[in-house]
Amino acid sequence: MEQSQNETNLSSEEIARYARHISLPEIGIKGQEKLKTGSVACIGTGGLGSPLLIYLAAAGIGRIGIVDFDVVEYSNLQRQIIHTTNSIGLLKTDSAKQQILKINPSCRVDLFNQKLTSSNALEILRSYDVICDCSDNFPTRYLINDACLILKKPNIYGSIARFEGQVSVFNLKKDSPNYRDLIPTPPPQELIPSCSQAGVMGILPGIIGTIQAAEAIKIITNIGYPLNGRLLIFNALQMRFKELTLKSKKENRNINKLIDYQSFCSEVTVKNEVACDIQGISTKELKILLSQSSKEILLIDVRDQNEYNQCSIKGSKLIPLSTIESGEAINEIKILTAKKNLYVFCKSGKRSLRALKHLNKFGIRGINIEGGIEAWNKATIN
């Protein structure tokens, strides 16, 4: 039997604020009370964390924990809607708390202005009912996953890239799938473009983060059918959703301690590099070399046309990685390197390393410019 307003722990102001929730039979006063006493930890206050935190605060979640150590930059504002132009330079946690309290002053907001690590994850996440993974890198995702397994906490996962996003609920029940069932081993780091490299449609994290918030509300109020054992994939260009079924494997649930996740995620890269040794050069060394014998050097930029148009190294030639891997540019590079020494760069050094490994298969040797255009620009400024 549904509680009456006279029997509730909600104040008259809260009853007015959450009237549209309370009018839903699936939520009602009892469900709203669960939201009030519920707690959610959000790891990451960027594109996914922004809409998630806004809607959780508006929904009346009583306690929200935010874990992040980054500061707000101009490039964040295109998609990280919890931050404003006035937030530039602030810690993201502080900026997010300001907005949350503007939306709902009664919400308790715990700030953890630090990186989530194996040494602090269990302590930070232990006291929250639901954990939301709004991170943007593989080491943190594996860390959150394993901490949730140890603590027996549901893990609401979200991920975005370019025009596509994913959402799932891991570890909801004893036999539920977890992140290791989706991605058993981390991919090589050089194959993973960052958000700044690949780009992301600004609205996309809003859609995915909002779905994560919906899953958190459903879990806390115990209504509906969460994405347990299901991976929801959204493509913004096609405006389509599709769903994949995830199966749980017992061996992926046997986690009883946290490890060094940076090392865990770099093992594949290290193994690949051992198999294919690529020589590297620093940007400072390259500058000296160019000043002495630039005619003997061929500089190839393997980024995309759009990145090249924004900035590149003077005298470099654009040959995108995609044309190297497809084989389209191999003959051209063979001709260009006949009488010159090859130096390859990208944004940070990952795609150029990938390009050189592929070129090695065709007998083309070259040197990787470590740190890419980012290191080159820093060296120029300094």
C-alpha positions as CSV (number, residue, x, y, z in Angstrom):
1,M,0.0,0.0,0.0
2,E,1.4,3.4,-1.0
3,Q,2.3,5.8,1.8
4,S,0.3,8.9,2.3
5,Q,1.9,12.3,2.4
6,N,1.2,12.5,6.2
7,E,3.4,9.4,6.7
8,T,6.4,10.4,4.7
9,N,9.8,11.7,5.7
10,L,9.7,14.1,2.8
11,S,9.2,17.8,3.6
12,S,6.3,19.8,2.1
13,E,8.9,21.5,-0.1
14,E,10.3,18.2,-1.3
15,I,6.8,16.9,-2.0
16,A,6.3,19.9,-4.2
17,R,9.7,19.7,-5.8
18,Y,9.3,16.0,-6.8
19,A,5.6,16.0,-7.5
20,R,6.1,14.6,-11.0
21,H,8.0,11.7,-9.6
22,I,5.6,11.1,-6.8
23,S,2.7,11.0,-9.3
24,L,4.3,8.0,-11.0
25,P,2.9,4.8,-9.4
26,E,6.3,3.1,-10.0
27,I,8.1,5.7,-7.9
28,G,5.6,7.4,-5.6
29,I,6.5,8.7,-2.2
30,K,8.3,5.5,-1.2
31,G,10.5,5.7,-4.3
32,Q,11.3,9.3,-3.7
33,E,12.3,8.5,-0.2
34,K,14.7,5.9,-1.5
35,L,16.3,8.5,-3.8
36,K,16.6,10.9,-0.8
37,T,18.5,8.3,1.2
38,G,20.3,6.9,-1.8
39,S,23.9,7.6,-2.7
40,V,25.8,7.6,-6.0
41,A,29.6,8.0,-6.7
42,C,30.5,9.5,-10.1
43,I,34.0,9.0,-11.4
44,G,34.8,11.7,-13.9
45,T,33.2,15.1,-14.2
46,G,33.5,15.5,-18.0
47,G,31.1,14.8,-20.9
48,L,29.4,11.9,-19.3
49,G,29.6,13.0,-15.7
50,S,28.0,16.4,-16.5
51,P,24.5,15.4,-17.5
52,L,24.6,12.5,-15.0
53,L,25.3,14.7,-12.1
54,I,22.7,17.4,-13.2
55,Y,19.9,14.9,-13.5
56,L,20.8,13.0,-10.3
57,A,20.7,16.2,-8.4
58,A,17.4,17.2,-9.9
59,A,16.0,13.8,-9.2
60,G,16.7,14.2,-5.5
61,I,19.6,11.8,-4.9
62,G,20.5,12.6,-1.3
63,R,24.3,12.1,-1.5
64,I,26.6,12.4,-4.5
65,G,30.3,11.7,-4.5
66,I,32.5,13.2,-7.3
67,V,36.0,11.9,-8.1
68,D,38.1,13.9,-10.4
69,F,41.5,15.8,-10.3
70,D,41.3,17.8,-13.6
71,V,40.6,21.5,-14.1
72,V,38.1,23.1,-16.5
73,E,39.5,24.1,-19.9
74,Y,37.8,25.9,-22.8
75,S,37.8,22.7,-24.9
76,N,35.6,21.1,-22.3
77,L,32.7,23.5,-22.7
78,Q,31.5,22.1,-26.0
79,R,30.1,19.0,-24.2
80,Q,30.8,19.2,-20.4
81,I,27.6,21.2,-19.7
82,I,27.9,21.3,-15.9
83,H,30.8,23.7,-16.3
84,T,30.5,27.3,-17.6
85,T,32.9,29.9,-19.1
86,N,33.3,31.3,-15.6
87,S,34.5,27.9,-14.4
88,I,37.7,28.0,-16.5
89,G,40.7,27.1,-14.3
90,L,38.6,25.7,-11.5
91,L,38.8,22.2,-10.3
92,K,36.0,20.2,-12.1
93,T,34.8,18.9,-8.8
94,D,34.4,22.4,-7.3
95,S,32.7,23.7,-10.5
96,A,30.3,20.7,-10.5
97,K,29.4,21.1,-6.9
98,Q,28.5,24.8,-7.4
99,Q,26.1,23.8,-10.2
100,I,24.6,20.9,-8.3
101,L,23.8,23.0,-5.3
102,K,22.2,25.6,-7.5
103,I,19.9,22.9,-8.8
104,N,19.2,21.2,-5.5
105,P,20.6,22.9,-2.3
106,S,19.6,19.9,-0.1
107,C,21.9,17.5,-2.0
108,R,25.0,16.4,-0.1
109,V,28.0,16.6,-2.3
110,D,31.3,14.8,-1.4
111,L,34.4,15.9,-3.3
112,F,37.5,13.7,-4.0
113,N,39.9,16.0,-5.7
114,Q,42.3,13.2,-6.6
115,K,42.9,10.5,-9.1
116,L,41.1,7.2,-8.4
117,T,43.9,4.6,-7.7
118,S,44.2,1.1,-6.4
119,S,45.2,2.5,-3.0
120,N,42.1,4.7,-2.5
121,A,39.3,3.2,-4.7
122,L,37.9,0.8,-2.1
123,E,37.9,3.5,0.6
124,I,36.2,6.1,-1.6
125,L,33.6,3.9,-3.2
126,R,32.7,1.7,-0.2
127,S,29.9,3.9,1.3
128,Y,28.0,4.6,-2.0
129,D,25.0,2.5,-3.2
130,V,25.7,2.9,-6.9
131,I,28.9,3.6,-8.8
132,C,28.9,5.4,-12.2
133,D,31.8,5.0,-14.5
134,C,32.1,8.3,-16.4
135,S,35.9,7.9,-17.0
136,D,37.7,8.1,-20.3
137,N,40.5,5.6,-20.1
138,F,41.0,1.9,-19.8
139,P,43.1,1.7,-16.6
140,T,40.3,3.6,-14.7
141,R,37.5,1.5,-16.2
142,Y,39.2,-1.8,-15.1
143,L,39.9,-0.3,-11.7
144,I,36.3,0.8,-11.2
145,N,35.1,-2.6,-12.4
146,D,37.3,-4.6,-10.0
147,A,36.6,-2.4,-7.1
148,C,32.8,-2.8,-7.7
149,L,33.3,-6.6,-7.8
150,I,35.1,-6.6,-4.5
151,L,32.6,-4.2,-2.8
152,K,29.6,-5.9,-4.5
153,K,28.4,-2.6,-6.0
154,P,26.5,-2.1,-9.2
155,N,28.6,-0.3,-11.8
156,I,26.9,1.8,-14.4
157,Y,29.2,2.0,-17.4
158,G,29.3,4.7,-20.1
159,S,31.6,5.3,-23.0
160,I,31.7,7.6,-26.0
161,A,33.8,8.1,-29.2
162,R,33.2,10.4,-32.1
163,F,29.4,9.7,-32.9
164,E,28.8,6.5,-30.9
165,G,28.2,5.7,-27.3
166,Q,27.7,2.7,-25.1
167,V,25.9,2.0,-21.8
168,S,25.6,-1.1,-19.6
169,V,25.0,-2.0,-16.0
170,F,27.7,-4.3,-14.6
171,N,27.7,-6.4,-11.4
172,L,24.1,-5.7,-10.5
173,K,23.6,-9.3,-9.3
174,K,25.8,-12.1,-8.2
175,D,26.0,-13.6,-11.6
176,S,25.8,-10.4,-13.7
177,P,28.4,-9.6,-16.4
178,N,31.1,-7.1,-15.7
179,Y,33.4,-5.0,-17.7
180,R,35.9,-7.8,-18.2
181,D,33.1,-9.8,-19.9
182,L,32.8,-6.9,-22.4
183,I,36.6,-6.3,-22.9
184,P,38.6,-9.2,-21.4
185,T,42.0,-7.7,-22.2
186,P,42.9,-4.0,-22.9
187,P,43.7,-3.1,-26.4
188,P,47.2,-1.7,-27.3
189,Q,47.4,1.9,-26.2
190,E,48.7,3.1,-29.5
191,L,45.5,2.0,-31.1
192,I,43.3,4.1,-28.8
193,P,42.8,7.7,-30.0
194,S,42.0,10.2,-27.3
195,C,38.9,12.4,-27.3
196,S,41.1,15.3,-28.5
197,Q,42.5,13.1,-31.4
198,A,39.3,11.5,-32.6
199,G,36.8,14.2,-31.6
200,V,33.3,13.8,-30.2
201,M,29.9,15.2,-31.1
202,G,29.0,17.5,-28.3
203,I,25.5,16.2,-27.7
204,L,26.6,12.5,-27.6
205,P,27.8,12.4,-23.9
206,G,24.6,14.2,-23.0
207,I,22.6,11.3,-24.3
208,I,24.8,8.6,-22.8
209,G,25.2,10.3,-19.5
210,T,21.5,10.8,-19.2
211,I,20.9,7.1,-19.8
212,Q,23.4,6.3,-17.1
213,A,21.4,8.6,-14.7
214,A,18.2,6.8,-15.6
215,E,19.7,3.5,-14.8
216,A,20.9,4.8,-11.4
217,I,17.4,6.0,-10.6
218,K,15.9,2.7,-11.6
219,I,18.4,0.7,-9.5
220,I,17.9,2.8,-6.4
221,T,14.1,2.8,-6.6
222,N,14.1,-0.9,-7.8
223,I,11.9,-0.3,-10.8
224,G,12.0,-1.3,-14.4
225,Y,14.6,-3.4,-16.2
226,P,18.1,-2.1,-15.9
227,L,20.7,-2.8,-18.6
228,N,21.9,-5.9,-16.7
229,G,23.5,-8.3,-19.2
230,R,22.8,-5.9,-22.1
231,L,25.0,-3.4,-23.9
232,L,23.1,-0.5,-25.4
233,I,24.9,1.1,-28.4
234,F,23.8,4.5,-29.8
235,N,24.9,5.9,-33.1
236,A,24.1,9.6,-33.4
237,L,24.8,9.8,-37.2
238,Q,22.3,7.1,-38.0
239,M,20.1,8.0,-35.0
240,R,19.8,4.3,-34.1
241,F,20.0,2.2,-31.0
242,K,21.0,-1.4,-31.0
243,E,21.4,-3.9,-28.1
244,L,23.9,-6.7,-27.6
245,T,23.6,-9.5,-25.0
246,L,26.5,-9.9,-22.6
247,K,27.2,-13.2,-20.9
248,S,28.9,-13.6,-17.6
249,K,32.0,-15.8,-17.2
250,K,32.9,-17.1,-13.8
251,E,36.6,-16.5,-14.2
252,N,36.0,-12.8,-14.8
253,R,34.3,-12.5,-11.4
254,N,37.2,-14.0,-9.4
255,I,38.7,-10.6,-8.4
256,N,39.8,-10.3,-4.8
257,K,42.4,-7.5,-5.0
258,L,43.3,-4.4,-6.9
259,I,46.4,-4.3,-9.1
260,D,48.5,-1.8,-11.0
261,Y,46.1,-1.0,-13.8
262,Q,48.5,1.3,-15.7
263,S,50.9,-1.6,-16.1
264,F,48.1,-4.0,-16.8
265,C,46.8,-1.9,-19.7
266,S,50.3,-1.3,-21.1
267,E,51.4,-5.0,-21.2
268,V,50.0,-5.5,-24.7
269,T,51.7,-2.4,-26.0
270,V,55.1,-3.5,-24.4
271,K,54.8,-6.9,-26.0
272,N,54.1,-5.4,-29.4
273,E,57.0,-3.0,-29.1
274,V,59.4,-5.8,-28.3
275,A,58.3,-7.7,-31.4
276,C,58.8,-4.6,-33.5
277,D,61.6,-2.2,-32.2
278,I,61.0,1.3,-33.5
279,Q,63.7,4.0,-33.0
280,G,62.5,7.3,-31.5
281,I,63.8,10.8,-31.4
282,S,62.8,13.7,-29.2
283,T,61.5,17.0,-30.6
284,K,64.5,18.9,-29.3
285,E,66.9,16.5,-31.1
286,L,64.8,16.8,-34.2
287,K,65.0,20.6,-34.2
288,I,68.8,20.4,-34.0
289,L,68.8,17.8,-36.8
290,L,66.5,19.9,-39.0
291,S,68.8,23.0,-38.6
292,Q,71.8,21.0,-39.8
293,S,70.5,18.8,-42.6
294,S,66.8,19.4,-43.4
295,K,67.2,18.3,-47.1
296,E,68.0,14.7,-46.0
297,I,64.9,14.5,-43.9
298,L,61.4,13.4,-44.9
299,L,58.8,14.5,-42.3
300,I,55.4,12.6,-42.6
301,D,52.4,13.7,-40.6
302,V,50.0,10.7,-40.2
303,R,47.1,12.6,-38.6
304,D,43.9,13.5,-40.4
305,Q,43.4,16.5,-42.8
306,N,41.5,18.4,-40.2
307,E,44.2,18.1,-37.6
308,Y,46.9,19.0,-40.2
309,N,45.0,22.2,-41.2
310,Q,45.0,23.4,-37.6
311,C,48.7,23.1,-37.2
312,S,51.7,21.0,-38.3
313,I,55.5,21.0,-38.6
314,K,56.8,23.2,-41.4
315,G,57.9,21.2,-44.3
316,S,56.0,18.0,-43.3
317,K,53.9,16.0,-45.7
318,L,50.5,14.8,-44.8
319,I,49.9,11.0,-45.3
320,P,47.0,9.9,-43.0
321,L,47.5,6.7,-41.1
322,S,44.3,5.3,-42.8
323,T,46.0,5.5,-46.2
324,I,49.1,3.7,-44.8
325,E,47.1,0.9,-43.3
326,S,45.0,0.4,-46.4
327,G,48.2,0.1,-48.5
328,E,47.2,3.1,-50.7
329,A,50.2,5.2,-49.7
330,I,52.9,2.5,-49.5
331,N,54.4,3.0,-53.0
332,E,54.4,6.8,-52.6
333,I,56.3,6.5,-49.3
334,K,58.8,4.0,-50.8
335,I,59.6,6.6,-53.6
336,L,59.8,9.5,-51.1
337,T,62.2,7.6,-48.8
338,A,64.5,6.4,-51.5
339,K,67.0,9.2,-50.8
340,K,65.8,10.6,-47.5
341,N,65.6,9.5,-43.9
342,L,62.0,9.0,-42.7
343,Y,60.6,10.7,-39.6
344,V,57.0,10.2,-38.6
345,F,54.8,12.1,-36.2
346,C,51.1,12.5,-35.1
347,K,49.5,14.2,-32.2
348,S,51.2,12.4,-29.3
349,G,53.3,9.6,-30.9
350,K,50.9,6.7,-30.7
351,R,49.5,6.8,-34.3
352,S,53.0,7.4,-35.7
353,L,54.3,4.4,-33.9
354,R,51.5,2.4,-35.4
355,A,52.3,3.7,-38.9
356,L,56.0,2.8,-38.6
357,K,55.1,-0.8,-37.4
358,H,53.0,-1.2,-40.5
359,L,55.6,0.3,-42.8
360,N,58.2,-2.1,-41.4
361,K,56.2,-4.9,-43.0
362,F,57.1,-3.4,-46.4
363,G,60.8,-2.9,-45.6
364,I,60.3,0.8,-44.9
365,R,62.3,2.0,-41.9
366,G,61.7,5.2,-40.0
367,I,62.0,7.1,-36.7
368,N,59.2,8.0,-34.4
369,I,59.0,11.6,-33.2
370,E,58.3,11.1,-29.5
371,G,55.4,13.1,-28.1
372,G,54.3,14.2,-31.6
373,I,53.0,17.7,-32.4
374,E,52.2,18.3,-28.8
375,A,55.8,17.9,-27.7
376,W,57.0,19.9,-30.8
377,N,54.7,22.9,-29.9
378,K,55.9,22.8,-26.2
379,A,59.5,22.7,-27.3
380,T,58.9,25.7,-29.6
381,I,57.3,27.7,-26.8
382,N,60.1,26.8,-24.4
